[in-house]
Amino acid sequence: MARKLVAGAVMALAGLGASAQTPDAALLKRAEQVKPEALKLLGRMVNIDSGTFSEKGLNAVGALASAELKKLGFKVETFSAAPAAGKNIVATLNGKGKGRVLLVAHMDTVYADGTAKANPFRIEGSRAYGPGIMDDKGGIVVALYALKLLKESGFRDFARITVLLNTNEETGSHGSRELIEKTVKEHDVALNLEPGRAADGVVIARKGSGEIGMEVQGKAAHAGVAAKQGVNAAMEAAHQVIQLSELGNEEKGTTVNWTVLKSGDRSNVIPDLATAQADIRVSVPEEFDRVEQDIARISSKQLIKDAKVSIHLRRGFPPMPQSPVTDALAAKANEIYGELGRKLTLESTGGAADASLMFAAGVPTLDGLGIVGGGIHTPGEYAEIESIPPRVYLLARLIQEAGKGLQLPR
Protein backbone atom coordinates (compact mmCIF):
# COMPACT_ATOMS: atom_id res chain seq x y z
CA MET A 1 0.00 0.00 0.00
CA ALA A 2 2.82 2.43 0.90
CA ARG A 3 4.46 1.93 -2.50
CA LYS A 4 1.15 2.72 -4.24
CA LEU A 5 0.71 5.91 -2.22
CA VAL A 6 4.23 7.07 -2.98
CA ALA A 7 3.88 6.20 -6.65
CA GLY A 8 0.73 8.31 -6.78
CA ALA A 9 2.51 11.22 -5.16
CA VAL A 10 5.35 10.97 -7.64
CA MET A 11 2.91 11.07 -10.55
CA ALA A 12 1.10 14.04 -9.05
CA LEU A 13 4.32 15.98 -8.65
CA ALA A 14 6.07 14.80 -11.79
CA GLY A 15 5.62 18.09 -13.59
CA LEU A 16 7.33 20.07 -10.86
CA GLY A 17 10.78 18.68 -11.66
CA ALA A 18 10.62 20.26 -15.07
CA SER A 19 9.96 23.71 -13.67
CA ALA A 20 11.32 26.48 -15.85
CA GLN A 21 11.87 28.80 -12.88
CA THR A 22 15.23 30.50 -12.75
CA PRO A 23 17.55 29.50 -9.92
CA ASP A 24 19.08 31.98 -7.52
CA ALA A 25 22.31 32.33 -9.49
CA ALA A 26 24.38 33.73 -6.63
CA LEU A 27 23.22 31.05 -4.21
CA LEU A 28 23.86 28.29 -6.73
CA LYS A 29 27.33 29.59 -7.53
CA ARG A 30 28.29 29.61 -3.86
CA ALA A 31 26.81 26.12 -3.38
CA GLU A 32 29.13 24.88 -6.11
CA GLN A 33 32.13 26.78 -4.74
CA VAL A 34 31.87 25.40 -1.20
CA LYS A 35 32.07 21.76 -2.27
CA PRO A 36 35.83 21.35 -1.51
CA GLU A 37 35.42 23.07 1.85
CA ALA A 38 32.38 20.96 2.70
CA LEU A 39 34.24 17.77 1.78
CA LYS A 40 37.11 18.76 4.07
CA LEU A 41 34.77 19.26 7.03
CA LEU A 42 32.95 16.03 6.19
CA GLY A 43 36.27 14.18 6.23
CA ARG A 44 37.12 15.57 9.66
CA MET A 45 33.77 14.39 11.05
CA VAL A 46 33.95 10.96 9.43
CA ASN A 47 37.40 10.35 10.91
CA ILE A 48 35.98 10.70 14.42
CA ASP A 49 34.46 7.50 15.81
CA SER A 50 31.05 8.54 17.14
CA GLY A 51 29.08 5.35 17.67
CA THR A 52 25.98 5.75 19.81
CA PHE A 53 27.86 4.62 22.94
CA SER A 54 31.02 6.66 22.36
CA GLU A 55 30.87 9.61 24.76
CA LYS A 56 34.23 10.97 23.64
CA GLY A 57 33.50 10.70 19.94
CA LEU A 58 30.01 12.16 20.12
CA ASN A 59 31.23 15.16 22.08
CA ALA A 60 34.11 15.64 19.62
CA VAL A 61 31.71 15.76 16.66
CA GLY A 62 29.44 18.02 18.69
CA ALA A 63 32.30 20.40 19.43
CA LEU A 64 33.21 20.57 15.74
CA ALA A 65 29.61 21.30 14.70
CA SER A 66 29.13 23.80 17.53
CA ALA A 67 32.21 25.76 16.48
CA GLU A 68 30.83 26.07 12.95
CA LEU A 69 27.39 27.11 14.21
CA LYS A 70 28.88 29.79 16.46
CA LYS A 71 30.74 31.23 13.45
CA LEU A 72 27.33 31.61 11.80
CA GLY A 73 25.97 33.58 14.75
CA PHE A 74 23.98 30.80 16.42
CA LYS A 75 23.52 30.57 20.15
CA VAL A 76 24.60 27.04 21.05
CA GLU A 77 23.32 25.09 24.06
CA THR A 78 23.97 21.49 25.13
CA PHE A 79 21.57 19.12 26.87
CA SER A 80 22.09 15.80 28.58
CA ALA A 81 21.16 12.75 26.52
CA ALA A 82 21.02 10.45 29.56
CA PRO A 83 20.69 7.53 29.66
CA ALA A 84 22.41 7.77 26.27
CA ALA A 85 25.96 9.07 25.80
CA GLY A 86 27.10 12.53 24.74
CA LYS A 87 25.44 15.92 24.76
CA ASN A 88 22.56 16.90 22.48
CA ILE A 89 23.03 20.26 20.79
CA VAL A 90 20.40 22.93 20.19
CA ALA A 91 21.55 26.02 18.28
CA THR A 92 19.25 28.98 17.59
CA LEU A 93 19.38 32.07 15.41
CA ASN A 94 16.69 34.75 15.43
CA GLY A 95 15.75 36.75 12.35
CA LYS A 96 13.24 39.38 11.30
CA GLY A 97 10.58 37.29 9.54
CA LYS A 98 7.73 35.04 10.68
CA GLY A 99 8.64 31.43 9.85
CA ARG A 100 10.21 29.18 12.50
CA VAL A 101 12.33 26.44 10.91
CA LEU A 102 13.84 23.41 12.66
CA LEU A 103 16.73 21.42 11.17
CA VAL A 104 17.48 18.03 12.72
CA ALA A 105 20.40 15.65 12.21
CA HIS A 106 22.18 13.05 14.33
CA MET A 107 25.82 12.71 15.31
CA ASP A 108 25.86 9.02 16.21
CA THR A 109 26.71 6.14 13.89
CA VAL A 110 26.30 2.37 14.13
CA TYR A 111 30.06 1.75 14.08
CA ALA A 112 32.31 0.68 16.95
CA ASP A 113 35.39 2.58 18.12
CA GLY A 114 38.34 1.87 15.84
CA THR A 115 36.25 1.78 12.65
CA ALA A 116 37.35 5.22 11.49
CA LYS A 117 41.01 4.28 11.81
CA ALA A 118 40.48 1.01 9.95
CA ASN A 119 38.24 2.58 7.29
CA PRO A 120 39.06 6.31 7.14
CA PHE A 121 37.54 8.98 4.93
CA ARG A 122 38.71 8.65 1.35
CA ILE A 123 37.69 9.78 -2.13
CA GLU A 124 37.54 7.35 -5.02
CA GLY A 125 36.32 8.81 -8.28
CA SER A 126 32.97 10.52 -7.79
CA ARG A 127 32.36 9.03 -4.37
CA ALA A 128 33.62 9.65 -0.84
CA TYR A 129 33.72 6.79 1.66
CA GLY A 130 33.83 6.38 5.42
CA PRO A 131 31.77 5.34 8.45
CA GLY A 132 28.70 7.52 8.90
CA ILE A 133 29.52 9.64 5.86
CA MET A 134 25.93 9.81 4.74
CA ASP A 135 24.16 8.60 7.88
CA ASP A 136 24.30 11.22 9.13
CA LYS A 137 27.46 13.31 9.03
CA GLY A 138 26.69 14.29 5.46
CA GLY A 139 23.38 15.68 6.71
CA ILE A 140 25.14 17.82 9.32
CA VAL A 141 27.51 19.21 6.69
CA VAL A 142 24.70 20.00 4.24
CA ALA A 143 22.91 21.91 7.01
CA LEU A 144 26.01 23.88 8.01
CA TYR A 145 26.80 24.97 4.47
CA ALA A 146 23.21 25.81 3.57
CA LEU A 147 23.18 28.08 6.62
CA LYS A 148 26.54 29.54 5.65
CA LEU A 149 25.22 30.46 2.20
CA LEU A 150 22.18 32.13 3.74
CA LYS A 151 24.33 34.14 6.13
CA GLU A 152 26.57 35.29 3.28
CA SER A 153 23.51 36.37 1.29
CA GLY A 154 22.23 38.45 4.19
CA PHE A 155 19.02 36.43 4.49
CA ARG A 156 17.12 37.40 7.67
CA ASP A 157 13.53 36.80 6.57
CA PHE A 158 12.75 34.21 9.24
CA ALA A 159 11.61 34.33 12.86
CA ARG A 160 13.95 31.61 14.05
CA ILE A 161 16.18 28.87 12.70
CA THR A 162 17.03 26.06 15.10
CA VAL A 163 19.51 23.24 14.57
CA LEU A 164 19.10 20.17 16.78
CA LEU A 165 21.86 17.53 16.74
CA ASN A 166 20.96 14.23 18.41
CA THR A 167 23.46 11.76 19.95
CA ASN A 168 21.37 8.57 19.93
CA GLU A 169 19.10 8.35 16.89
CA GLU A 170 20.51 4.96 15.86
CA THR A 171 19.14 3.35 19.04
CA GLY A 172 15.73 5.04 18.98
CA SER A 173 16.44 8.55 20.34
CA HIS A 174 15.36 7.50 23.84
CA GLY A 175 17.84 10.01 25.30
CA SER A 176 16.62 12.82 23.04
CA ARG A 177 12.91 12.20 22.56
CA GLU A 178 11.60 14.73 25.06
CA LEU A 179 13.96 17.40 23.74
CA ILE A 180 12.92 16.77 20.13
CA GLU A 181 9.20 16.75 20.94
CA LYS A 182 9.45 19.95 22.97
CA THR A 183 11.61 21.77 20.44
CA VAL A 184 9.65 20.85 17.32
CA LYS A 185 6.41 22.22 18.79
CA GLU A 186 8.04 25.65 18.87
CA HIS A 187 8.45 25.60 15.07
CA ASP A 188 6.33 25.79 11.94
CA VAL A 189 8.32 23.43 9.71
CA ALA A 190 10.77 20.59 10.47
CA LEU A 191 13.42 19.48 7.98
CA ASN A 192 15.21 16.24 8.79
CA LEU A 193 18.72 15.77 7.40
CA GLU A 194 18.71 11.99 7.08
CA PRO A 195 20.45 10.77 3.89
CA GLY A 196 18.99 11.55 0.51
CA ARG A 197 17.83 8.43 -1.30
CA ALA A 198 20.10 6.88 -3.94
CA ALA A 199 17.73 7.97 -6.73
CA ASP A 200 18.08 11.60 -5.54
CA GLY A 201 14.99 11.40 -3.41
CA VAL A 202 13.46 12.61 -0.18
CA VAL A 203 11.40 10.60 2.29
CA ILE A 204 7.68 11.24 2.71
CA ALA A 205 6.75 8.14 4.74
CA ARG A 206 8.54 5.94 7.28
CA LYS A 207 7.70 2.82 9.24
CA GLY A 208 7.68 2.86 13.00
CA SER A 209 10.25 0.76 14.84
CA GLY A 210 10.63 -1.22 18.01
CA GLU A 211 12.54 -4.02 19.65
CA ILE A 212 11.47 -7.29 21.19
CA GLY A 213 13.63 -8.50 24.05
CA MET A 214 13.52 -12.04 25.41
CA GLU A 215 15.17 -13.60 28.45
CA VAL A 216 14.95 -17.29 29.32
CA GLN A 217 16.12 -18.54 32.70
CA GLY A 218 16.95 -22.22 33.12
CA LYS A 219 19.18 -24.35 35.31
CA ALA A 220 22.81 -25.26 34.69
CA ALA A 221 23.96 -28.88 34.65
CA HIS A 222 26.76 -31.03 33.24
CA ALA A 223 25.85 -31.65 29.60
CA GLY A 224 27.42 -35.11 29.49
CA VAL A 225 26.71 -36.49 32.95
CA ALA A 226 23.50 -34.90 34.21
CA ALA A 227 21.83 -33.10 31.32
CA LYS A 228 18.33 -34.07 32.48
CA GLN A 229 18.93 -32.36 35.79
CA GLY A 230 19.31 -29.06 33.97
CA VAL A 231 16.80 -26.74 32.33
CA ASN A 232 18.13 -25.81 28.90
CA ALA A 233 17.55 -22.07 28.41
CA ALA A 234 19.05 -22.18 24.91
CA MET A 235 16.56 -24.82 23.74
CA GLU A 236 13.61 -22.88 25.06
CA ALA A 237 14.89 -19.63 23.51
CA ALA A 238 15.31 -21.37 20.14
CA HIS A 239 11.77 -22.74 20.42
CA GLN A 240 10.39 -19.27 21.18
CA VAL A 241 12.30 -17.64 18.31
CA ILE A 242 10.93 -20.20 15.85
CA GLN A 243 7.31 -19.92 16.95
CA LEU A 244 7.50 -16.12 17.22
CA SER A 245 9.03 -15.78 13.76
CA GLU A 246 5.50 -15.54 12.30
CA LEU A 247 4.60 -12.31 14.13
CA GLY A 248 4.93 -10.20 10.99
CA ASN A 249 2.08 -9.29 8.66
CA GLU A 250 3.12 -8.66 5.06
CA GLU A 251 -0.24 -7.21 4.06
CA LYS A 252 -0.05 -4.55 6.79
CA GLY A 253 3.66 -3.91 6.26
CA THR A 254 4.75 -5.36 9.61
CA THR A 255 8.10 -7.13 9.84
CA VAL A 256 9.62 -8.96 12.81
CA ASN A 257 13.17 -10.24 12.45
CA TRP A 258 15.13 -11.99 15.19
CA THR A 259 18.66 -10.65 14.96
CA VAL A 260 20.61 -11.35 18.19
CA LEU A 261 20.72 -14.64 20.13
CA LYS A 262 23.08 -15.37 23.03
CA SER A 263 23.47 -18.32 25.37
CA GLY A 264 26.18 -20.23 27.17
CA ASP A 265 29.95 -20.07 26.97
CA ARG A 266 30.92 -23.76 27.27
CA SER A 267 29.73 -26.66 25.15
CA ASN A 268 29.69 -29.08 28.09
CA VAL A 269 27.35 -27.05 30.31
CA ILE A 270 23.57 -26.88 29.96
CA PRO A 271 23.01 -23.10 29.77
CA ASP A 272 20.96 -21.48 32.50
CA LEU A 273 20.38 -18.22 30.62
CA ALA A 274 19.57 -17.24 27.05
CA THR A 275 18.63 -13.90 25.53
CA ALA A 276 17.34 -12.85 22.13
CA GLN A 277 16.39 -9.63 20.39
CA ALA A 278 14.19 -8.90 17.40
CA ASP A 279 13.67 -5.85 15.22
CA ILE A 280 10.06 -4.84 14.54
CA ARG A 281 8.80 -2.37 11.91
CA VAL A 282 5.18 -1.28 11.49
CA SER A 283 3.33 0.90 9.01
CA VAL A 284 0.36 1.54 11.29
CA PRO A 285 0.62 2.10 15.08
CA GLU A 286 -2.10 -0.41 16.01
CA GLU A 287 0.20 -3.19 14.81
CA PHE A 288 2.35 -2.61 17.90
CA ASP A 289 -0.69 -3.52 20.02
CA ARG A 290 -1.48 -6.61 17.93
CA VAL A 291 2.12 -7.88 18.09
CA GLU A 292 2.24 -7.34 21.84
CA GLN A 293 -0.93 -9.38 22.30
CA ASP A 294 0.31 -12.16 20.02
CA ILE A 295 3.63 -12.34 21.88
CA ALA A 296 1.81 -13.03 25.16
CA ARG A 297 -0.45 -15.66 23.58
CA ILE A 298 2.20 -17.51 21.56
CA SER A 299 5.02 -17.45 24.12
CA SER A 300 2.84 -19.23 26.67
CA LYS A 301 3.36 -22.42 24.62
CA GLN A 302 6.69 -23.59 26.01
CA LEU A 303 8.87 -26.47 24.92
CA ILE A 304 10.54 -26.77 28.33
CA LYS A 305 7.94 -26.17 31.02
CA ASP A 306 10.41 -25.45 33.84
CA ALA A 307 12.10 -22.60 31.96
CA LYS A 308 11.10 -19.06 32.88
CA VAL A 309 10.38 -16.98 29.78
CA SER A 310 10.17 -13.18 29.86
CA ILE A 311 9.41 -11.27 26.65
CA HIS A 312 8.69 -7.58 26.21
CA LEU A 313 8.12 -5.16 23.34
CA ARG A 314 9.88 -1.81 23.49
CA ARG A 315 8.32 0.73 21.15
CA GLY A 316 10.70 3.06 19.35
CA PHE A 317 9.77 5.54 16.64
CA PRO A 318 6.08 5.81 15.65
CA PRO A 319 5.17 5.43 11.96
CA MET A 320 5.25 8.48 9.72
CA PRO A 321 2.47 7.83 7.19
CA GLN A 322 2.12 9.72 3.96
CA SER A 323 -0.08 12.81 4.38
CA PRO A 324 -1.33 15.85 2.43
CA VAL A 325 0.87 18.20 4.49
CA THR A 326 4.01 16.17 3.75
CA ASP A 327 3.05 15.96 0.08
CA ALA A 328 2.67 19.75 -0.02
CA LEU A 329 6.09 20.27 1.56
CA ALA A 330 7.61 17.76 -0.87
CA ALA A 331 5.95 19.63 -3.73
CA LYS A 332 7.66 22.84 -2.62
CA ALA A 333 10.99 21.01 -2.44
CA ASN A 334 10.45 19.60 -5.92
CA GLU A 335 9.56 23.05 -7.22
CA ILE A 336 12.88 24.35 -5.87
CA TYR A 337 14.79 21.40 -7.31
CA GLY A 338 13.14 22.17 -10.61
CA GLU A 339 15.07 25.46 -10.61
CA LEU A 340 18.14 23.30 -11.20
CA GLY A 341 16.46 21.18 -13.86
CA ARG A 342 16.25 18.31 -11.37
CA LYS A 343 13.41 16.22 -9.96
CA LEU A 344 13.25 14.58 -6.55
CA THR A 345 11.94 11.05 -6.16
CA LEU A 346 9.48 10.72 -3.27
CA GLU A 347 10.04 7.58 -1.27
CA SER A 348 8.72 5.43 1.57
CA THR A 349 11.19 3.48 3.71
CA GLY A 350 11.26 0.79 6.35
CA GLY A 351 13.91 2.75 8.21
CA ALA A 352 12.82 4.75 11.25
CA ALA A 353 14.09 8.22 12.19
CA ASP A 354 13.48 11.39 14.19
CA ALA A 355 11.17 12.67 11.45
CA SER A 356 8.50 10.34 12.85
CA LEU A 357 8.64 12.06 16.24
CA MET A 358 8.35 15.49 14.64
CA PHE A 359 5.48 14.43 12.38
CA ALA A 360 3.67 12.85 15.35
CA ALA A 361 3.95 16.20 17.17
CA GLY A 362 1.79 17.73 14.43
CA VAL A 363 4.49 19.80 12.68
CA PRO A 364 4.90 19.65 8.86
CA THR A 365 7.98 17.48 8.30
CA LEU A 366 10.10 16.53 5.32
CA ASP A 367 12.89 13.97 5.56
CA GLY A 368 15.86 12.74 3.50
CA LEU A 369 17.31 16.20 2.83
CA GLY A 370 20.91 15.16 3.48
CA ILE A 371 23.67 14.08 1.14
CA VAL A 372 22.93 11.39 -1.47
CA GLY A 373 24.72 8.04 -1.32
CA GLY A 374 24.34 4.41 -0.34
CA GLY A 375 25.69 1.47 1.63
CA ILE A 376 24.20 2.72 4.91
CA HIS A 377 25.38 0.74 7.98
CA THR A 378 27.99 -1.18 5.97
CA PRO A 379 31.78 -0.88 5.49
CA GLY A 380 31.08 0.44 1.99
CA GLU A 381 28.98 3.44 3.05
CA TYR A 382 29.49 6.23 0.51
CA ALA A 383 28.39 9.71 -0.51
CA GLU A 384 27.99 11.04 -4.04
CA ILE A 385 30.31 14.06 -4.13
CA GLU A 386 28.38 15.83 -6.87
CA SER A 387 25.21 15.73 -4.75
CA ILE A 388 26.68 18.27 -2.34
CA PRO A 389 26.01 21.50 -4.32
CA PRO A 390 22.39 20.73 -5.33
CA ARG A 391 21.54 19.46 -1.85
CA VAL A 392 23.04 22.52 -0.18
CA TYR A 393 21.11 24.73 -2.62
CA LEU A 394 17.86 22.80 -2.03
CA LEU A 395 18.09 23.11 1.74
CA ALA A 396 19.04 26.78 1.62
CA ARG A 397 16.08 27.60 -0.62
CA LEU A 398 13.70 25.52 1.51
CA ILE A 399 14.80 27.47 4.57
CA GLN A 400 14.20 30.70 2.65
CA GLU A 401 10.68 29.67 1.69
CA ALA A 402 9.84 28.30 5.14
CA GLY A 403 11.30 31.38 6.80
CA LYS A 404 8.98 33.60 4.83
CA GLY A 405 6.03 31.43 5.88
CA LEU A 406 4.64 28.49 3.91
CA GLN A 407 0.93 27.93 3.41
CA LEU A 408 0.51 24.20 4.09
CA PRO A 409 -2.56 22.07 4.86
CA ARG A 410 -2.94 21.12 8.50
N, C-alpha and C positions, 0 to 999 in steps of 0.2 A: 504493500500500500504506500509506504514512504517513497519508494522509487517512482510510483505513478504520480504522486503529488509533486515531487521535485521536477519530474519530466514536464508536467503541466506548467509549472512556474517558469521553466526554461523557455518553453514555447511562447508563453505570454510575454516574456521579456526579450525575446530574441531580437526584435528590432532595435532595442536600445544600444546593442553593441556596435551598430553601424551608424551611430549618431554622427552627424556632420558638424557638431559643435566644435568650436576652436579651443584648443587647450590654452591654459595659462602658460604662455611661452617662457616667461621668466622662471616660474616655478618648475616647469619641466626641465629647463636647462640646468638649474641648480640640482635637481634630483639626479640628473645624469652625471653632474660633476662630482657629487659627493660619494659616488660608488667606491672609489679606492679607499677613502677615509672610513666609510661604513664597514668595508671588508676588514680593515685593520682593527677596528673596535670589535667586530664580530670574532675575529681570531683571538683577541685577548680574552674575551668571555668564554669562548669554547675551550681554551687551554686551562681553564679553572674547573676542577672537579666540583660540581655542585649537585650531587645526588640529593634526594629528599632528606637523607639523614646526615648530611655533611654540614654541620654548623659552620665550620671554618670556610668552606667553599661557598656556601650560600651568602654568608656575610661579605665575602670578598667580591662576589658578583654584585651584591647590593651596594657596596661601597663604590664600585666602578660606575654603576648606573646612577647613583645618587650624585656623584661628582658631575656627571654630564647634565643632569636635571638642574642642578644648582647653577651651572653656567647659563642655562636658558631662563633663569629667573624664578624657578619653582621653589616654593617652600617645601622642604622635605622633612617628613616625620617617619619614625619607625615604630612598629607595634609588635608585641610578642606574638609568636605563632604557636605558643605552647598548646598542646603537648608536642607539636612538631618542632623541628629545628629552625634556627635562623630567625631573622627579623623581617616581618612584612614591611613594605615601603608604601607610603601614600604621599604623593607630591602634588601640590596644587598651585595653580596660577590663575589669578583673577584678571578679567578683561573689562571691556566696556559695552558688551552686547547682552543678549538675553539667553542664549543657549548654554546649557551645562552639559559638558561632554566628558564621559569617563572612558579611559583607555586601560585595559587590563592585560597583563602578561604574567608568565610565571618564570621564576629563576631556577627551579629545581629540574633535574633530569632523572632518568631511570638508571643511570650508570654509577657503578661503584667507584670509590676512590682508586686512583691509579689508571683509570681508563684514558684520561686526557694525555697522560705521559705515553701510554702505549699506542694511542691512536690520536695524535695531535692534529690540530687544524692544518689543512693543506689544500692547495688548489690544483686541480687536474683538469685541464681544458676549460670547459664552461661551467664546471661545478666546483664547489668548495665542500670539504668533508670535515667531520669531527663530531664528537658526542654532544648532542643537544643543539646542533647548529641550526636546525629549523624548529625543533620542539624544546624550548621556545626562545632560545637566545636570538634567533633571527627576528622574532616578533618584537623583542625589546629594542633591537637596533633599528628596525623599521620605524617604531614609535619615536625614538630619540631623534632620528633624522627628519622625519616629517615635522616634528615640533621645531627643529632647528630651522628648517626652511620657512616655516610660518613666522618665526621670530625675525629672521632676516628680512622678510617681506613687510614687516611692520603690522602684521595682522593682529588686531585686538577686538574684533567684532564677535566676542563671546563673553558670557558671564563668568564661566569658570571652566578650566580644563584640569582634570585630575588624572594622574597616572597611578595605578595600583599594581604593585609587583608582589606576587604571592610566592611563598617558599615551599608549598606542599601540595600543589595541584595534582601531581602524579599519584598521590595516595588518597585523593578525594577531598582535598582542601578542608579537612576537619579542623586544622589550626588557623584557618583564615575565613571560614564561612560567615561568622558573625560580622566580621569587618567588611567583607564583600557585600553582604545583604544590607548592612547599614549604609555603606558608602553609595551603593548604586541608587538607593532611593532618593538621594540628594541630587540626582542628575536626570536629564531628559533623554539622553541617548547613551548606550553602552556599546563600545567597539572592542571586541576581543581579538587579541593578537596571536591566536593559535595559528599554526602553519597554513599557508594557502595550499589548496589542493593541487595535485600534480598537473591537472588539466587547466591550471590558472583559474581556480574556482574559490568561492567563499562557501561557508557552511550556513544553511538556513534551518537545519533540523538535526538534533542529536538524540541518541538514546540515553536513558538514565542508566546509572551503574550501581553496583553493590557488590558485596562479598559475602559468601557463605563460609562460616568457620565451623569446623567439627573437631571435637575431642572425644576420644574413646579411652576409657580407663579399664585396664584388665588386671591380671595378676601374673607376676614373673614366675618362671619355673625353668628347670633344666630341660632343654629341648630334646635331648637324647635319652634322659633317664626318667623324667617325671613330667612329660609334656601335658598329660591329662590333668595334672594338678594345677596347671596354669590356666589363665584366661587370656586368650590370644587377641590383644587389642588390634594388631595389624589385620587379622582375618576379618574382624568385625568392621573395621574401617573400610577395607576393600569391598565387603558386602554392601555397606551403605553407599559408597561411591557408585557402585554398579547400579543399584536400584534407584539412586537419586539422579542418575545421568539422564533420565527422561523428563526432568522438570521443565525443560524448554518448551516453547510453543512457536513453531515456525510461522504459523498463520498470523499470530499477533506480534511477531518480531522479537520474541523473548529467547535469549540464549543463556544456557548455564553450562559452563565448562570447568571441570575440575582440573586444577593446574599445579597444586603443590600437595604432596603426600610425604609424611615423615613418620618413621617408626623404627625403634630398635637401633642398636649399634654393634650387636654381636650375633652371629648366625646361630650360636648354640644356646641362646636364651629366648624363651617365649616372651615377647615384648609386653610390658604392662601399660604402655601408653602409645597412642597413635594420633596424629593430627592431620587434617586435610583442609584445603581451601579451594573455593570455587569462585570464578568470576561470573557475575550475572549482569545482563543488559536487557533493558525493557524499553519498549516504545510508548507504552501507556502506563501511568503510575499504578493503576489497580492491579497490574500484574505482580507487583511486589507483594501485595496482600495475598494473591492466589498462590504464589510460590511459597510464601511463609506457611500458609495453611497446609499445602501439600507436603512440605518438609515434615511437619509434625505428624501427619497421617502416615506417610511412607516410612519414616525412620523408626516408627514403633514396631515394625516387623524386623526383628533382630535374628541374626544367624546364631549368635552366641548369647544366650539369655542372661548369663552372669556379667556380661560387659556393661559398663555404664556409658551411654551415648549422650553427648550434649551437642546440639547443633543450633546455630543462631544465624540470622540474616542481618547483616549490617548494611543499611541503605546509604548510598553515596550521593551522587548527583541525580537530581530529578530529570525526567525527559524534557527535551526542548522540542516540542512539535512544531511543524510548519504552521505559520499564521499569517493573516493579512498584513499585520504590522511589520513582520520580518520581511515579507515579500516587498512591501513598499520601501523599506530601507535598502533592500538588495537592488531594487529598481533604481534608486538614486545612485547607488554605487556603480551599477552598470552604465548608467547615463554618464557618469564621470569617466569611467573606463573607455567609453565610446569616444571621448575627446582625444584619446590616443589611438583610435582605430582598433581598439581591443574589445573583447567581450568576455565577461566572467561566466564560468559555469556555476550553477547553483546546486549544491550537493547536500545530501543527507549522509550521516555517518554513524557507525556503531560506537565510535569513541565518545567519551564523556568529557566535559570541560566546564570551566567556570561560567561560560555563557549560559548554561542551564540555570544556575543560581540567579543570574541577573534577569533572565527572561521570566523566571518564576516570581521575581519581585515585582513584575508588572512594568518593567522598563524596556522600551524598544531596543533590541539587541541584534547585532550582526557579528558573525564569527568568521574565522579563517582569513583575517586580514594581514597575516604575517607573510614572511618570505615563502616562496614556492620551492618545493623540493620533494624528497621522498626518503624511503628507508627508515622511517621513524622507529625508534626503539631498537635499532639494529646497529652492528658495527659499520654498516655502509651508509649511515644517515648522511644526506647531502642536501645542499641548497643550490638552486639555479642562480648563478651570479647575475645574469641579465634580468632577473626578476626584481632586483633591488630598486632600480630607478622607477619603473611603473608602479611598484607597490608603495614606495615612499610618496610618489605623486598622488596615488589613489587615496591614501590615508590623510595626507595633508588637505586635499580637496574635500574629503568627507568631513573633516574637522571644521573646515571653513563653512560648509553648508549647515552642519549641525549647530555650529556656533551662532549662526544668524537666526536659527530657529526653523526646524523642519515641521511641516504639517503632515503628521502621520496618523493613521487610524488607531484608535485605542480599543 
